[in-house]
Amino acid sequence: MGEILDVITKFIHLDLFIGFGLYSILYFVVRIFKRYEKIVAFDYDACKLTVYLGVIFFIISLGLILVYQWDRAVGPYWFGVFLQPILWLIVTQLLRFEVIRKYFIFRFLIFISFIITFERFVIIVTSLHRDYLPSSLGDLSWKSPSWNVGLGVFEIIGGILFKIALFTVVVLLYRFVMRQLGFRAIEK
């Protein structure tokens, strides 16, 4: 059961939250040229879905932490365990406000907060805090970069387009279910 819930949280984070951020960039580019009411209504539903996904992610993550990571949850760095789910809950709930949904800079900051997790931030800070001091420059190996994982431009662009398409399909499925249940989108 824990593995299934972990897969769901990873799907929400890696595919839907990051897909929402990439979709937001594409939405604002399209909105520069055309302003259709259908696009605005679709964006409203995309933001609503992301708000709901934030609550679902928080509940599942909190359950996983309390059941499977109890030692970390009550240990000396307990705040780091709870920080990421709480941060994403707050960030997704900010999409309820029209001023946040309307401006690109706020949506871009939300996208960055989805990419840079607290764990990644800690890893970056702890790996950089000593590495670039003049006393430790002799320890560096000047070989080829270790971050090269062999991804080309086409793989990266394909991955971005896949995440946007997957998020769009999930939003369309959400809109279909809401219409079947009798809920109508607010047309603005």
ZALO-408418 format. One line per field, with one value per residue (C-alpha): residue number from 1; z, y, x. Coordinates in Angstrom, 3 decimals, always signed. Layout:
# ZALO-408418
i <- (NUM  ...)
pz <- (Z  ...)
py <- (Y  ...)
px <- (X  ...)
***
This chain:
# ZALO-408418
i <- (1  2  3  4  5  6  7  8  9  10  11  12  13  14  15  16  17  18  19  20  21  22  23  24  25  26  27  28  29  30  31  32  33  34  35  36  37  38  39  40  41  42  43  44  45  46  47  48  49  50  51  52  53  54  55  56  57  58  59  60  61  62  63  64  65  66  67  68  69  70  71  72  73  74  75  76  77  78  79  80  81  82  83  84  85  86  87  88  89  90  91  92  93  94  95  96  97  98  99  100  101  102  103  104  105  106  107  108  109  110  111  112  113  114  115  116  117  118  119  120  121  122  123  124  125  126  127  128  129  130  131  132  133  134  135  136  137  138  139  140  141  142  143  144  145  146  147  148  149  150  151  152  153  154  155  156  157  158  159  160  161  162  163  164  165  166  167  168  169  170  171  172  173  174  175  176  177  178  179  180  181  182  183  184  185  186  187  188)
pz <- (+0.000  +0.836  -2.519  -4.362  -2.397  -3.025  -6.767  -6.639  -4.902  -7.385  -10.271  -8.820  -8.240  -11.244  -13.876  -12.817  -10.758  -13.138  -16.070  -14.629  -14.512  -18.095  -19.161  -17.430  -19.489  -22.682  -21.612  -21.175  -24.526  -26.267  -24.355  -25.812  -29.298  -28.734  -25.886  -26.353  -23.649  -23.986  -23.189  -20.112  -18.926  -19.491  -17.473  -14.665  -14.548  -14.672  -11.643  -9.804  -10.504  -9.228  -6.031  -5.479  -6.314  -3.703  -1.020  -2.170  -2.245  +1.271  +2.740  +1.126  +2.011  +5.605  +5.874  +4.364  +6.685  +9.810  +8.945  +7.193  +8.355  +12.008  +13.104  +10.768  +11.717  +15.391  +14.978  +15.292  +11.766  +11.894  +10.257  +7.047  +6.700  +6.942  +5.122  +1.531  +1.772  +3.724  +1.231  -1.730  +0.019  +0.574  -2.949  -4.607  -2.463  -3.627  -7.038  -5.575  -5.790  -9.152  -8.853  -8.564  -11.508  -13.668  -13.597  -15.157  -12.493  -9.715  -11.765  -12.707  -9.030  -8.297  -11.103  -9.637  -6.203  -7.763  -9.382  -6.520  -3.651  -0.110  -0.403  -3.618  -2.021  +0.937  -1.389  -3.480  -0.459  +1.330  -1.789  -2.592  +0.889  +0.755  -2.831  -4.217  -1.529  -2.708  -0.204  -1.755  -5.421  -5.433  -4.665  -7.858  -10.780  -14.092  -16.055  -18.116  -16.234  -14.220  -14.710  -18.364  -18.427  -22.171  -22.823  -26.083  -27.111  -28.645  -25.488  -23.325  -25.673  -25.985  -22.197  -21.821  -24.484  -22.909  -19.491  -21.027  -22.993  -19.956  -17.804  -20.563  -20.829  -17.060  -17.085  -19.980  -18.048  -14.988  -17.078  -18.571  -15.143  -13.732  -16.645  -16.229  -12.545  -13.380  -12.428  -14.943  -15.341  -14.506  -17.744  -17.351)
py <- (+0.000  +2.354  +1.757  +2.625  +5.849  +6.705  +6.190  +8.456  +11.243  +10.942  +11.069  +14.180  +15.850  +14.834  +14.766  +16.975  +19.764  +20.202  +19.768  +22.594  +24.849  +24.063  +24.492  +27.892  +29.094  +27.861  +29.439  +32.877  +32.632  +31.712  +34.400  +37.066  +36.325  +35.121  +35.597  +33.110  +32.526  +28.756  +29.097  +31.204  +28.686  +25.829  +27.675  +28.242  +24.506  +23.736  +25.965  +24.388  +20.921  +21.943  +23.284  +19.943  +18.008  +20.041  +18.954  +15.312  +15.423  +16.891  +14.275  +11.344  +12.690  +13.332  +9.785  +8.309  +10.333  +9.394  +5.695  +4.895  +7.627  +8.045  +8.141  +11.042  +12.782  +13.022  +13.271  +16.305  +17.559  +16.921  +20.242  +19.217  +16.201  +18.240  +21.345  +20.165  +18.930  +22.046  +24.309  +22.682  +22.833  +26.575  +27.211  +25.321  +27.054  +30.416  +29.567  +30.220  +33.952  +35.580  +37.898  +34.854  +33.096  +36.216  +37.262  +35.311  +36.099  +34.502  +31.384  +31.160  +31.348  +28.545  +26.511  +27.086  +26.005  +22.760  +22.078  +23.034  +20.838  +21.317  +18.175  +19.399  +22.788  +21.158  +19.017  +22.029  +24.185  +21.494  +20.583  +24.206  +25.462  +24.279  +23.305  +26.710  +28.079  +28.786  +26.266  +23.420  +24.155  +21.586  +18.871  +19.474  +17.141  +18.960  +16.075  +15.970  +17.070  +14.345  +15.804  +14.797  +11.971  +11.637  +13.497  +15.327  +18.296  +16.127  +14.045  +17.160  +18.830  +15.556  +15.222  +18.781  +18.263  +14.948  +16.570  +19.371  +16.859  +14.619  +17.554  +18.722  +15.259  +15.118  +18.566  +17.517  +14.388  +16.548  +18.879  +15.915  +14.397  +17.749  +18.265  +14.762  +15.451  +18.652  +21.231  +24.013  +25.975  +29.644  +31.556  +34.834)
px <- (+0.000  +2.853  +4.502  +1.291  +0.887  +4.534  +4.028  +0.954  +2.897  +5.742  +3.239  +1.622  +4.968  +7.031  +4.332  +1.440  +3.037  +5.967  +3.566  +1.469  +4.521  +5.481  +1.859  +1.786  +4.734  +3.056  -0.253  +1.265  +3.066  -0.206  -2.090  +0.196  -1.098  -4.666  -7.109  -9.906  -12.469  -11.993  -8.300  -9.062  -11.681  -9.233  -6.601  -9.101  -9.802  -6.074  -5.513  -8.465  -7.115  -3.684  -5.272  -7.020  -3.840  -1.978  -4.423  -4.273  -0.462  -0.349  -2.692  -0.890  +2.576  +1.573  +0.228  +3.383  +5.602  +3.685  +3.474  +6.760  +9.149  +8.248  +11.907  +12.597  +9.333  +10.285  +14.054  +16.296  +15.539  +11.800  +10.972  +12.752  +10.477  +7.299  +8.556  +8.093  +4.481  +3.475  +5.247  +3.526  +0.173  +0.600  +1.905  -0.931  -3.540  -2.187  -3.649  -7.084  -6.374  -6.987  -3.991  -1.698  -3.362  -3.271  +0.397  +3.233  +5.832  +3.775  +3.097  +6.773  +7.777  +5.306  +6.907  +10.374  +9.146  +7.902  +11.279  +13.603  +12.483  +13.761  +15.881  +17.507  +18.117  +19.888  +21.994  +23.018  +23.856  +25.841  +27.777  +28.620  +29.429  +33.043  +33.715  +34.592  +36.863  +40.430  +41.797  +39.829  +40.513  +43.319  +40.783  +38.815  +39.257  +39.109  +37.648  +34.496  +31.402  +29.756  +26.295  +26.203  +23.678  +23.568  +20.337  +20.210  +18.141  +15.431  +15.033  +14.712  +12.210  +10.299  +10.148  +8.864  +6.216  +5.210  +4.711  +2.625  +0.545  +0.054  -1.060  -3.406  -4.970  -5.476  -7.127  -9.376  -10.327  -11.053  -13.242  -15.114  -15.809  -16.947  -19.332  -20.738  -21.343  -23.189  -20.561  -19.947  -16.762  -16.943  -16.720  -14.906)
***
